[in-house]
Amino acid sequence: MNVSLLTGKVSGERLELVAGGAWTADNAAELEALVRTTARPDQPVGHVDIDMRKVEKLDTYGAWLLERLVRAAGEGGIQARVANLPDKFRTLVDTVHKTSAQPAPVRRSRNPMNWLAIIGRNMAEVGRSILLVAQMFGAVTLAFLRVVAQPHKFRWTSMVNQIDLVGWRAVPIIMLITFLIGAILAQQGIFHFRKFGADIYVVDMVGILILREVGVLIVCVMVAGRSGSAYTAELGSMKMREEIDALRTMGFDPVSILILPRIVALVIAVPMLTFLGEVSALYGAGLVSSLYGGISPEVFVQRLREAISLDHFMVGMIKAPFMALIIGIVACVEGLETKGSAESLGLHTTAAVVKSIFIVIVLDGFFAVFFAAIDR
């Protein structure tokens, strides 16, 4: 044992350790071995004194080793004291002690009323979200009225570009998904109606269901996931790079420049996508009815003409622009709420999709009640 680095002796219930020499990283291996042997006496002790007066050199490693000694003693229920530490080493030892201090464990309160606080915070957040959506709706309305008064100030090129992005480029995936949905509805309808010998009524079911509910809902859910998330990500990235603040500094209104063209494009594109999606879904239903149900295309079309009316088609088309408006406003609100981190951008993008889909479904329920009340 190298007595110049660390020696120890037991006096009653007290372990006296005397450090000396160079407590540096150069002697790391030897110090580690000395600490393991010397700091663990054969008999139990209640106090540990560490005398540091003979230490000639001390670096960060040595200070951390001293901290380990004190902490190990404390964890074993032993009182440890560092004595005679030279003043030139005191700052380093104090710094290591502060930076390596373990945070106090978080005590979980078992107060049964905590759930009320959680509900309150969540309701406050819901109220804040509703207020932000209402503010954005007002700002978009004012920007639209200014455009109506001065059409030359509207960014037509930006709107056309957004229609291409959210409308034209979305046609393939929208038609594929709605085609599959229509085919699945028809297959399930035929499978169950066949038990009652009423295969032909599957045409009534898919026709009314697709035109009034499923067509517009599927399209809006797809648009929320595809275009709504893109709006949030685009505006959120601009917010993080302070481009929106730069627009305000130059005297431009971000709502008129960035948000209004996107929302107008969405309001124009979603009804068109809804129409194409409904046609695709009916085609898928007709194909499955012919291949799986034995209903010829001529019979399918004839029965479809008898089962549906213009009212069914208009119900779905009337819903589309309102749902598009909601998707656009929620997406833009979440984009502008993004903070300066990638995590915040991801959270707000996810929130935009979830909130949009939720509000679209709730809005569809209100429309269902309204059209039922007016017998449409």
FENPEPE-V726438 format. One record per residue. N is the residue number from 0. RES is the residue in one small letter. PSI is psi in whole degrees, -180 to 180 (* if undefined). Layout:
BEGIN
N:RES:PSI / N:RES:PSI
END
This chain:
BEGIN
0:m:134 / 1:n:104 / 2:v:-15 / 3:s:-17 / 4:l:-47 / 5:l:124 / 6:t:157 / 7:g:148 / 8:k:152 / 9:v:129 / 10:s:98 / 11:g:-122 / 12:e:17 / 13:r:131 / 14:l:119 / 15:e:116 / 16:l:134 / 17:v:117 / 18:a:151 / 19:g:173 / 20:g:-149 / 21:a:110 / 22:w:78 / 23:t:173 / 24:a:-23 / 25:d:-28 / 26:n:27 / 27:a:-50 / 28:a:-45 / 29:e:-40 / 30:l:-41 / 31:e:-44 / 32:a:-41 / 33:l:-41 / 34:v:-41 / 35:r:-34 / 36:t:-50 / 37:t:-38 / 38:a:5 / 39:r:85 / 40:p:163 / 41:d:-27 / 42:q:154 / 43:p:144 / 44:v:160 / 45:g:-15 / 46:h:148 / 47:v:124 / 48:d:130 / 49:i:108 / 50:d:119 / 51:m:13 / 52:r:-27 / 53:k:3 / 54:v:125 / 55:e:-37 / 56:k:145 / 57:l:123 / 58:d:-170 / 59:t:-36 / 60:y:-45 / 61:g:-40 / 62:a:-39 / 63:w:-36 / 64:l:-40 / 65:l:-42 / 66:e:-38 / 67:r:-41 / 68:l:-47 / 69:v:-43 / 70:r:-40 / 71:a:-38 / 72:a:-43 / 73:g:-39 / 74:e:-26 / 75:g:7 / 76:g:20 / 77:i:136 / 78:q:125 / 79:a:142 / 80:r:132 / 81:v:124 / 82:a:154 / 83:n:39 / 84:l:124 / 85:p:145 / 86:d:-31 / 87:k:-18 / 88:f:-8 / 89:r:-41 / 90:t:-43 / 91:l:-44 / 92:v:-42 / 93:d:-39 / 94:t:-45 / 95:v:-39 / 96:h:-42 / 97:k:-42 / 98:t:-24 / 99:s:3 / 100:a:134 / 101:q:134 / 102:p:148 / 103:a:136 / 104:p:139 / 105:v:122 / 106:r:122 / 107:r:119 / 108:s:137 / 109:r:22 / 110:n:120 / 111:p:-10 / 112:m:0 / 113:n:-33 / 114:w:-28 / 115:l:-40 / 116:a:-40 / 117:i:-45 / 118:i:-42 / 119:g:-44 / 120:r:-41 / 121:n:-41 / 122:m:-37 / 123:a:-39 / 124:e:-39 / 125:v:-45 / 126:g:-40 / 127:r:-41 / 128:s:-42 / 129:i:-41 / 130:l:-42 / 131:l:-40 / 132:v:-41 / 133:a:-41 / 134:q:-42 / 135:m:-40 / 136:f:-42 / 137:g:-42 / 138:a:-40 / 139:v:-39 / 140:t:-45 / 141:l:-41 / 142:a:-38 / 143:f:-39 / 144:l:-37 / 145:r:-36 / 146:v:-39 / 147:v:-39 / 148:a:-33 / 149:q:77 / 150:p:-26 / 151:h:-16 / 152:k:-7 / 153:f:143 / 154:r:82 / 155:w:-40 / 156:t:-42 / 157:s:-41 / 158:m:-44 / 159:v:-40 / 160:n:-40 / 161:q:-36 / 162:i:-39 / 163:d:-41 / 164:l:-47 / 165:v:-16 / 166:g:-72 / 167:w:-45 / 168:r:-13 / 169:a:-8 / 170:v:-48 / 171:p:-49 / 172:i:-36 / 173:i:-46 / 174:m:-36 / 175:l:-48 / 176:i:-46 / 177:t:-35 / 178:f:-46 / 179:l:-40 / 180:i:-45 / 181:g:-41 / 182:a:-41 / 183:i:-43 / 184:l:-44 / 185:a:-43 / 186:q:-45 / 187:q:-38 / 188:g:-46 / 189:i:-42 / 190:f:-40 / 191:h:-38 / 192:f:-27 / 193:r:-27 / 194:k:-26 / 195:f:6 / 196:g:31 / 197:a:46 / 198:d:-37 / 199:i:-24 / 200:y:-8 / 201:v:-28 / 202:v:-43 / 203:d:-45 / 204:m:-53 / 205:v:-36 / 206:g:-52 / 207:i:-43 / 208:l:-43 / 209:i:-45 / 210:l:-36 / 211:r:-38 / 212:e:-65 / 213:v:-42 / 214:g:-54 / 215:v:-35 / 216:l:-47 / 217:i:-43 / 218:v:-45 / 219:c:-36 / 220:v:-42 / 221:m:-41 / 222:v:-40 / 223:a:-42 / 224:g:-31 / 225:r:-57 / 226:s:-38 / 227:g:-45 / 228:s:-35 / 229:a:-42 / 230:y:-47 / 231:t:-44 / 232:a:-42 / 233:e:-51 / 234:l:-36 / 235:g:-41 / 236:s:-40 / 237:m:-37 / 238:k:-42 / 239:m:-36 / 240:r:6 / 241:e:24 / 242:e:-34 / 243:i:-40 / 244:d:-35 / 245:a:-39 / 246:l:-44 / 247:r:-39 / 248:t:-36 / 249:m:1 / 250:g:13 / 251:f:149 / 252:d:114 / 253:p:-31 / 254:v:-45 / 255:s:-36 / 256:i:-44 / 257:l:-40 / 258:i:-47 / 259:l:-47 / 260:p:-36 / 261:r:-43 / 262:i:-41 / 263:v:-43 / 264:a:-41 / 265:l:-41 / 266:v:-32 / 267:i:-41 / 268:a:-38 / 269:v:-44 / 270:p:-38 / 271:m:-42 / 272:l:-36 / 273:t:-44 / 274:f:-48 / 275:l:-39 / 276:g:-40 / 277:e:-41 / 278:v:-44 / 279:s:-41 / 280:a:-41 / 281:l:-37 / 282:y:-44 / 283:g:-40 / 284:a:-42 / 285:g:-39 / 286:l:-45 / 287:v:-37 / 288:s:-36 / 289:s:-44 / 290:l:-37 / 291:y:-35 / 292:g:-7 / 293:g:21 / 294:i:115 / 295:s:154 / 296:p:-38 / 297:e:-44 / 298:v:-40 / 299:f:-48 / 300:v:-42 / 301:q:-45 / 302:r:-35 / 303:l:-40 / 304:r:-32 / 305:e:-30 / 306:a:-32 / 307:i:163 / 308:s:177 / 309:l:-30 / 310:d:-41 / 311:h:-42 / 312:f:-43 / 313:m:-33 / 314:v:-47 / 315:g:-39 / 316:m:-32 / 317:i:-36 / 318:k:-34 / 319:a:-52 / 320:p:-34 / 321:f:-42 / 322:m:-37 / 323:a:-40 / 324:l:-44 / 325:i:-45 / 326:i:-46 / 327:g:-43 / 328:i:-46 / 329:v:-42 / 330:a:-43 / 331:c:-38 / 332:v:-48 / 333:e:-35 / 334:g:-42 / 335:l:-17 / 336:e:-4 / 337:t:138 / 338:k:-162 / 339:g:30 / 340:s:157 / 341:a:-34 / 342:e:-43 / 343:s:-40 / 344:l:-44 / 345:g:-42 / 346:l:-43 / 347:h:-32 / 348:t:-45 / 349:t:-44 / 350:a:-37 / 351:a:-44 / 352:v:-47 / 353:v:-47 / 354:k:-40 / 355:s:-48 / 356:i:-42 / 357:f:-48 / 358:i:-37 / 359:v:-43 / 360:i:-41 / 361:v:-43 / 362:l:-38 / 363:d:-37 / 364:g:-42 / 365:f:-42 / 366:f:-40 / 367:a:-44 / 368:v:-41 / 369:f:-48 / 370:f:-31 / 371:a:-36 / 372:a:-32 / 373:i:9 / 374:d:49 / 375:r:*
END
